[in-house]
Amino acid sequence: MLVALSWGLAAQNPPQEQLPTAPSSSKFPPQQPPTSTGNNRTNPAVTTSAPEAPPSVDPPQDATLPPAAAQSVTNSSGAKAGSSAAPSDDLPKSENGEEITTIRKRVNEVNVVFTVTDKRGHFVKDLTQSDFRVFDDSKPAESIRSFSRETNLPLRVGLLIDASNSVRDRFKFEQEAAIEFLNQIIRPKDDKAFVIGFDTTPEVTQDFTDSTESLSHGVRMLRPGGGTAMYDAIYFASRDKLMKDKATGPTRRAIILLSDGEDNQSRVSREEAVEMAQRAEVIIYAISTNTSGLKLRGDKILEHFADETGGKAFFPFKIQDVSDAFMQIQDELRSQYDVSYKPADFNADGKYRKIDIVADNKKYKVRARKGYYAPRQ
């Protein structure tokens, strides 16, 4: 009888299968490292291939794009209504062991750097917030968060030099003028610049540095020859260099572009290049290398890039005027205003929104970027 009972119990409780010591890989698959999509280079003398235009150039939501950026808010008393709390084991702990909930929210704030000139083109540097009105998508801004005269903001400058066959005649002089500009404007420990030469592809000859000696060497390395991929160079400099800059505080981003404006090799379009510069909050200053004395199609393209980003295009008909153009750019970068505002009726729909900054004094002209792309929800 006992033998039969023991056999019955064993039949009801078969030996258990050995369980894995780690969670099932089918339920919690290991995360794969993200695939790199950029052409960011740290080796200063590496030729970068032309960037492929993605189906949509919308950046990830946490990219540093206007007008909103993800901001972390710490609340020691727990999660706010409407937020999703993480499992308690994953929450950060304060010094006394209490759980701290991190809540991410969007701050709908747009930052714009702009320049004011009088009828003679002279910079106006002594205006205040009350002298301007700001419109976003044709509606007055809901509120102005900050306003300042930004003369000493750290600079992040990309010098893009056309090294195609079309600029061969005055290439040497333009190199020396560019070197003099960098020597004058870059302040050690505060400002940084990089050098890109482009013909059929963009080539980084000097990465971000505050060393004017290294920047000068990067400029002198360039040799003219080949086609012109100007749009690719602007796209790459905006997306892979200026947008990814790891500066800890506010900076002013600018591209100095030396070219005749003619493009015959790029894989991205003109408007894709403009859009990427706007997303990176980059001001483009263009210096035309056209020596014909006439405003050609390429000059109009240079004007388009400058107008859309709040910069300016220069057309030095004499070779000596190139240095003057660099001097004017240098003065402007130290003579600008900065305003941050909250738009009215803002929607995180990824659409383009216009910016208009108007001076109350009709004698003054305000130059700023034309607009921005709202982030997607």
Beta strands, then each sheet from edge to edge (+ up, - down):
strand 1: 46-47
strand 2: 68-75
strand 3: 101-108
strand 4: 110-117
strand 5: 132-136
strand 6: 139-140
strand 7: 143-150
strand 8: 155-162
strand 9: 192-198
strand 10: 202-209
strand 11: 252-259
strand 12: 282-288
strand 13: 312-314
strand 14: 336-342
strand 15: 352-359
strand 16: 365-367
strand 17: 371-373
sheet 1: 1+ 10- 9+ 8+ 11+ 12+ 13+
sheet 2: 2+ 3-
sheet 3: 7+ 14- 4+ 16-
sheet 4: 6+ 5- 15+ 17-
end
